[in-house]
Amino acid sequence: MKNLKSISTFLLTLMLSASLFAGGVIKIKSVQTDSGEISKNIIYVQDGKIRVESNDDGEKSIVIIDQQKAVMIIIDPSDESYMILTEKDFNRFIDQIKLQKEKMLAQIPEEQREAMSKMFDQQMQQRKNEPKIEYKKMGNESFNGYDCEVYHGFKLDEKIDETWIASWEDMKLKDEYVKVFKGMEKFFQKMADSMGEFGQMMESDFDSEMFDKGFPVKTIEYEDGSPVSTETIEEVEEKDLPPSLFEAPKNMTKKDAFEM
């Protein structure tokens, strides 16, 4: 998770993965518009737990969510290490940001500190007040055999994305699976609430009501009016998975998430 936007995208793919029954594997392809670079993500789900393996710019990362325990495990295969995050850790996150801000201000001349502090506060307020994405239905299209509703997302007048959503009925998934996704949404909401104003910034890029309509099988993201990436669902497979896949790796080193 490199930034808040990637967390929102991560949540979106989690919503999709949670709809499987017992165990399952979802393969997602992402293509960068300019370079044509392709990255593949694999999502595993079983017993209310999620594991996401991402490969971004050649860097592999793994995130595991245990909804019942309200725990997130972040694994760094390149460093052979992992971190475990709980609700208390997200509270610590706020303290760490405030501490780093104080250290930064202490290193600049006293006469500039007040102005710099105000600038930080203004940036925070601006991010909190950023408008949410508003989705407009543009029509219906078929994609990969699914009858989809096509939505365009806008922030004010700027297009943010285009999303193809397949209905639950078309996917032949039971209504009870929607409850699993909403449970995952609540997990992230709880984490966001524990982060106070920082958590509010995470919420602005996500419209949970879209998942009442179905789930996305194709998404095109835009920046400055031009498409930058396209993400599509390649394969969905149901299978039993080993419980160890959703646990902290025993052969790696546990690290403190807030070591500076």
VOPAGU-2260 file (C-alpha; in pm, 1 decimal, decimal comma):
REM VOPAGU-2260
SITE   aa  ch    i         X         Y         Z
SITE  MET   A    0       0,0       0,0       0,0
SITE  LYS   A    1     194,1     297,5    -123,9
SITE  ASN   A    2     -65,4     567,9     -59,1
SITE  LEU   A    3    -423,7     638,6      38,9
SITE  LYS   A    4    -550,1     591,7    -315,0
SITE  SER   A    5    -397,1     246,4    -334,6
SITE  ILE   A    6    -569,1     159,2      -6,9
SITE  SER   A    7    -901,0     256,3    -161,7
SITE  THR   A    8    -829,4      43,6    -468,0
SITE  PHE   A    9    -720,8    -239,4    -239,5
SITE  LEU   A   10   -1052,6    -215,2     -55,7
SITE  LEU   A   11   -1240,6    -232,1    -384,4
SITE  THR   A   12   -1069,0    -558,0    -481,4
SITE  LEU   A   13   -1127,6    -695,2    -132,4
SITE  MET   A   14   -1497,8    -633,8    -179,1
SITE  LEU   A   15   -1491,2    -847,1    -490,0
SITE  SER   A   16   -1291,5   -1129,4    -336,5
SITE  ALA   A   17   -1510,9   -1157,8     -28,7
SITE  SER   A   18   -1805,2   -1272,5    -237,4
SITE  LEU   A   19   -1670,2   -1623,2    -291,8
SITE  PHE   A   20   -1809,7   -1910,7     -88,8
SITE  ALA   A   21   -1551,1   -2116,6     102,4
SITE  GLY   A   22   -1211,4   -2071,2     -54,1
SITE  GLY   A   23   -1121,1   -1904,5    -378,2
SITE  VAL   A   24    -861,9   -1738,3    -594,8
SITE  ILE   A   25    -909,5   -1422,3    -801,1
SITE  LYS   A   26    -660,3   -1308,0   -1063,5
SITE  ILE   A   27    -653,1    -941,6   -1163,4
SITE  LYS   A   28    -457,0    -778,2   -1445,7
SITE  SER   A   29    -361,2    -411,0   -1446,7
SITE  VAL   A   30    -218,8    -237,8   -1755,5
SITE  GLN   A   31     -52,9     106,1   -1748,8
SITE  THR   A   32    -174,9     312,5   -2043,7
SITE  ASP   A   33     150,4     494,9   -2127,8
SITE  SER   A   34     406,2     218,1   -2086,1
SITE  GLY   A   35     189,0     -85,6   -2146,8
SITE  GLU   A   36     341,0    -235,2   -1832,4
SITE  ILE   A   37     134,5    -523,6   -1697,1
SITE  SER   A   38     107,2    -617,1   -1332,1
SITE  LYS   A   39     -79,4    -914,2   -1188,0
SITE  ASN   A   40    -249,1    -933,4    -850,1
SITE  ILE   A   41    -376,8   -1250,5    -689,6
SITE  ILE   A   42    -641,6   -1251,6    -417,9
SITE  TYR   A   43    -710,3   -1550,4    -193,5
SITE  VAL   A   44   -1016,7   -1570,8      29,2
SITE  GLN   A   45   -1140,6   -1826,5     279,7
SITE  ASP   A   46   -1329,7   -1831,0     610,9
SITE  GLY   A   47   -1371,6   -1451,8     611,8
SITE  LYS   A   48    -997,2   -1394,5     562,7
SITE  ILE   A   49    -832,5   -1224,5     266,6
SITE  ARG   A   50    -479,3   -1243,2     125,4
SITE  VAL   A   51    -373,8   -1005,1    -153,5
SITE  GLU   A   52     -46,7   -1055,1    -341,5
SITE  SER   A   53      49,5    -747,9    -545,3
SITE  ASN   A   54     333,5    -689,7    -787,7
SITE  ASP   A   55     386,2    -317,3    -844,7
SITE  ASP   A   56     689,8    -203,1   -1044,4
SITE  GLY   A   57     856,9    -535,7    -973,8
SITE  GLU   A   58     804,9    -501,3    -598,9
SITE  LYS   A   59     597,0    -779,7    -448,1
SITE  SER   A   60     386,3    -710,6    -141,0
SITE  ILE   A   61     138,3    -923,3      52,2
SITE  VAL   A   62    -146,8    -807,2     275,1
SITE  ILE   A   63    -361,5   -1037,9     488,4
SITE  ILE   A   64    -686,0    -929,3     656,6
SITE  ASP   A   65    -846,5   -1127,0     938,9
SITE  GLN   A   66   -1183,5    -959,3     982,1
SITE  GLN   A   67   -1287,6   -1144,1    1299,4
SITE  LYS   A   68    -967,8   -1055,2    1484,2
SITE  ALA   A   69    -954,1    -705,9    1325,8
SITE  VAL   A   70    -591,2    -765,2    1228,7
SITE  MET   A   71    -393,5    -669,2     918,3
SITE  ILE   A   72     -64,9    -843,9     834,3
SITE  ILE   A   73     169,4    -672,9     586,5
SITE  ILE   A   74     444,4    -893,2     442,2
SITE  ASP   A   75     757,3    -771,2     261,6
SITE  PRO   A   76     901,0   -1074,0      76,9
SITE  SER   A   77    1210,8    -881,7     -39,0
SITE  ASP   A   78    1305,9    -808,6     323,3
SITE  GLU   A   79    1172,1   -1141,0     454,1
SITE  SER   A   80     979,6    -950,8     720,8
SITE  TYR   A   81     622,1    -876,0     823,8
SITE  MET   A   82     422,1    -634,8    1039,7
SITE  ILE   A   83      97,2    -689,5    1228,6
SITE  LEU   A   84    -142,8    -394,7    1260,4
SITE  THR   A   85    -438,5    -369,5    1497,7
SITE  GLU   A   86    -675,2     -85,5    1582,0
SITE  LYS   A   87    -436,6      27,3    1857,8
SITE  ASP   A   88    -155,0      49,5    1603,5
SITE  PHE   A   89    -355,3     291,1    1390,4
SITE  ASN   A   90    -389,3     513,0    1697,1
SITE  ARG   A   91     -11,7     495,0    1730,8
SITE  PHE   A   92      11,2     599,1    1367,5
SITE  ILE   A   93    -146,2     933,6    1455,4
SITE  ASP   A   94     100,5     984,7    1740,1
SITE  GLN   A   95     392,1     908,2    1508,5
SITE  ILE   A   96     276,8    1163,9    1250,3
SITE  LYS   A   97     242,3    1430,8    1516,6
SITE  LEU   A   98     588,0    1345,3    1650,7
SITE  GLN   A   99     744,2    1369,7    1303,9
SITE  LYS   A  100     573,0    1704,1    1251,2
SITE  GLU   A  101     719,9    1837,2    1577,9
SITE  LYS   A  102    1068,5    1712,8    1485,0
SITE  MET   A  103    1045,5    1879,8    1144,4
SITE  LEU   A  104     930,4    2210,5    1292,0
SITE  ALA   A  105    1210,5    2199,8    1548,2
SITE  GLN   A  106    1467,0    2199,6    1268,4
SITE  ILE   A  107    1355,4    2526,2    1107,9
SITE  PRO   A  108    1405,2    2882,1    1238,0
SITE  GLU   A  109    1159,7    2981,0    1510,0
SITE  GLU   A  110    1015,4    3271,0    1308,4
SITE  GLN   A  111     911,7    3026,4    1033,2
SITE  ARG   A  112     755,8    2760,3    1256,4
SITE  GLU   A  113     412,3    2917,3    1292,7
SITE  ALA   A  114     375,7    2966,9     917,5
SITE  MET   A  115     491,0    2610,6     847,8
SITE  SER   A  116     255,3    2469,9    1110,5
SITE  LYS   A  117     -37,9    2657,4     956,8
SITE  MET   A  118      57,3    2523,4     613,8
SITE  PHE   A  119      46,0    2163,8     745,2
SITE  ASP   A  120    -294,2    2224,6     902,5
SITE  GLN   A  121    -429,9    2380,2     582,7
SITE  GLN   A  122    -312,5    2082,1     377,7
SITE  MET   A  123    -483,7    1844,5     618,7
SITE  GLN   A  124    -806,8    2044,2     605,2
SITE  GLN   A  125    -795,0    2057,7     225,8
SITE  ARG   A  126    -756,0    1680,4     202,3
SITE  LYS   A  127   -1040,6    1624,5     449,5
SITE  ASN   A  128   -1269,6    1854,1     248,8
SITE  GLU   A  129   -1187,9    1692,9     -84,6
SITE  PRO   A  130   -1514,6    1596,5    -255,2
SITE  LYS   A  131   -1613,5    1232,0    -284,8
SITE  ILE   A  132   -1645,7    1061,6    -618,7
SITE  GLU   A  133   -1995,7    1087,7    -765,1
SITE  TYR   A  134   -2095,6     810,6   -1004,5
SITE  LYS   A  135   -2322,1     857,2   -1304,9
SITE  LYS   A  136   -2468,9     567,9   -1499,1
SITE  MET   A  137   -2371,9     596,0   -1865,4
SITE  GLY   A  138   -2536,5     286,4   -2009,7
SITE  ASN   A  139   -2505,3     -91,2   -2038,5
SITE  GLU   A  140   -2230,8    -298,7   -2200,8
SITE  SER   A  141   -2120,8    -660,2   -2210,6
SITE  PHE   A  142   -1774,5    -746,2   -2078,1
SITE  ASN   A  143   -1625,0   -1095,9   -2061,3
SITE  GLY   A  144   -1971,1   -1245,2   -2091,9
SITE  TYR   A  145   -2126,5   -1035,5   -1816,3
SITE  ASP   A  146   -2403,7    -782,8   -1870,4
SITE  CYS   A  147   -2267,2    -473,7   -1699,1
SITE  GLU   A  148   -2385,0    -130,8   -1599,0
SITE  VAL   A  149   -2121,9     127,5   -1689,4
SITE  TYR   A  150   -2056,1     414,5   -1448,1
SITE  HIS   A  151   -1829,7     716,7   -1478,1
SITE  GLY   A  152   -1691,0     859,6   -1155,1
SITE  PHE   A  153   -1637,6    1234,0   -1117,3
SITE  LYS   A  154   -1489,6    1467,6    -859,7
SITE  LEU   A  155   -1661,4    1793,1    -940,5
SITE  ASP   A  156   -1619,8    1804,2   -1322,4
SITE  GLU   A  157   -1307,7    1587,5   -1343,9
SITE  LYS   A  158   -1346,4    1225,6   -1454,2
SITE  ILE   A  159   -1174,4     988,2   -1210,8
SITE  ASP   A  160   -1268,8     646,8   -1345,3
SITE  GLU   A  161   -1494,5     431,6   -1560,4
SITE  THR   A  162   -1632,4     116,0   -1400,4
SITE  TRP   A  163   -1811,8    -185,7   -1545,0
SITE  ILE   A  164   -2028,2    -347,9   -1276,2
SITE  ALA   A  165   -2177,8    -694,8   -1308,9
SITE  SER   A  166   -2488,9    -763,7   -1104,3
SITE  TRP   A  167   -2496,3   -1023,4    -828,1
SITE  GLU   A  168   -2764,5   -1210,2   -1020,8
SITE  ASP   A  169   -2550,2   -1227,9   -1334,7
SITE  MET   A  170   -2261,2   -1365,4   -1128,3
SITE  LYS   A  171   -2495,5   -1620,5    -965,2
SITE  LEU   A  172   -2372,0   -1531,1    -616,6
SITE  LYS   A  173   -2594,2   -1563,1    -311,4
SITE  ASP   A  174   -2721,2   -1255,1    -128,3
SITE  GLU   A  175   -2550,4   -1372,7     190,7
SITE  TYR   A  176   -2211,3   -1307,2      32,4
SITE  VAL   A  177   -2287,9    -935,4      16,0
SITE  LYS   A  178   -2285,4    -939,0     397,4
SITE  VAL   A  179   -1925,4   -1061,6     389,9
SITE  PHE   A  180   -1817,8    -764,4     186,0
SITE  LYS   A  181   -2004,2    -520,3     410,1
SITE  GLY   A  182   -1821,6    -678,1     701,8
SITE  MET   A  183   -1491,1    -601,8     529,6
SITE  GLU   A  184   -1608,1    -247,0     467,6
SITE  LYS   A  185   -1681,4    -213,6     840,0
SITE  PHE   A  186   -1331,3    -338,7     917,9
SITE  PHE   A  187   -1172,8     -55,6     720,0
SITE  GLN   A  188   -1422,5     193,8     855,7
SITE  LYS   A  189   -1326,8      95,2    1208,3
SITE  MET   A  190    -959,8     142,1    1124,6
SITE  ALA   A  191   -1034,1     479,1     964,7
SITE  ASP   A  192   -1234,3     592,0    1269,4
SITE  SER   A  193    -945,9     502,2    1498,5
SITE  MET   A  194    -720,8     734,9    1293,6
SITE  GLY   A  195    -940,7    1039,3    1348,4
SITE  GLU   A  196    -884,7    1313,7    1091,4
SITE  PHE   A  197    -625,2    1102,4     911,2
SITE  GLY   A  198    -883,0     829,0     866,3
SITE  GLN   A  199   -1127,1    1076,8     717,3
SITE  MET   A  200    -880,5    1132,0     433,9
SITE  MET   A  201    -896,1     762,2     347,0
SITE  GLU   A  202   -1270,2     768,7     300,5
SITE  SER   A  203   -1293,6    1035,2      30,9
SITE  ASP   A  204   -1187,2     808,0    -257,6
SITE  PHE   A  205   -1439,7     534,9    -195,3
SITE  ASP   A  206   -1814,5     506,2    -257,6
SITE  SER   A  207   -1938,8     193,3     -81,8
SITE  GLU   A  208   -2288,6     229,4    -228,8
SITE  MET   A  209   -2155,4     108,6    -563,9
SITE  PHE   A  210   -2124,4    -241,4    -419,2
SITE  ASP   A  211   -2498,0    -256,9    -361,1
SITE  LYS   A  212   -2528,5    -267,9    -740,7
SITE  GLY   A  213   -2280,4    -552,2    -792,7
SITE  PHE   A  214   -1904,0    -567,7    -828,3
SITE  PRO   A  215   -1653,6    -425,0   -1077,3
SITE  VAL   A  216   -1512,5    -650,3   -1348,0
SITE  LYS   A  217   -1331,4    -367,7   -1528,2
SITE  THR   A  218   -1205,5     -27,4   -1413,1
SITE  ILE   A  219   -1025,5     245,6   -1606,2
SITE  GLU   A  220    -857,4     512,6   -1392,8
SITE  TYR   A  221    -805,8     869,7   -1516,4
SITE  GLU   A  222    -568,0    1151,1   -1423,4
SITE  ASP   A  223    -594,4    1501,5   -1569,2
SITE  GLY   A  224    -858,1    1382,1   -1815,3
SITE  SER   A  225    -654,3    1094,5   -1961,8
SITE  PRO   A  226    -667,0     719,9   -1886,6
SITE  VAL   A  227    -366,5     597,8   -1687,0
SITE  SER   A  228    -450,5     234,8   -1613,6
SITE  THR   A  229    -702,0     -41,6   -1682,3
SITE  GLU   A  230    -779,3    -317,9   -1434,1
SITE  THR   A  231    -974,0    -629,9   -1528,0
SITE  ILE   A  232   -1076,1    -951,6   -1356,7
SITE  GLU   A  233    -912,0   -1241,4   -1542,4
SITE  GLU   A  234   -1019,0   -1548,3   -1348,7
SITE  VAL   A  235   -1225,6   -1652,7   -1049,0
SITE  GLU   A  236   -1168,3   -2004,5    -913,7
SITE  GLU   A  237   -1316,7   -2176,9    -609,4
SITE  LYS   A  238   -1083,7   -2409,8    -419,7
SITE  ASP   A  239    -985,7   -2507,8     -67,0
SITE  LEU   A  240    -683,5   -2319,8      61,9
SITE  PRO   A  241    -438,6   -2403,4     344,9
SITE  PRO   A  242    -500,5   -2200,3     666,2
SITE  SER   A  243    -129,3   -2108,7     676,4
SITE  LEU   A  244    -183,9   -1889,4     371,4
SITE  PHE   A  245    -370,1   -1643,7     596,3
SITE  GLU   A  246    -122,8   -1644,1     885,7
SITE  ALA   A  247     196,7   -1453,3     960,8
SITE  PRO   A  248     490,6   -1638,6     800,1
SITE  LYS   A  249     689,4   -1837,3    1055,4
SITE  ASN   A  250    1012,1   -1814,4     855,3
SITE  MET   A  251    1020,5   -1431,5     843,7
SITE  THR   A  252    1115,4   -1161,3    1093,3
SITE  LYS   A  253     843,5    -964,9    1270,8
SITE  LYS   A  254     901,5    -588,5    1268,5
SITE  ASP   A  255     747,6    -295,3    1453,1
SITE  ALA   A  256     526,6    -108,2    1204,9
SITE  PHE   A  257     629,9     224,0    1357,1
SITE  GLU   A  258    1007,2     191,9    1368,1
SITE  MET   A  259    1157,7     516,2    1241,0
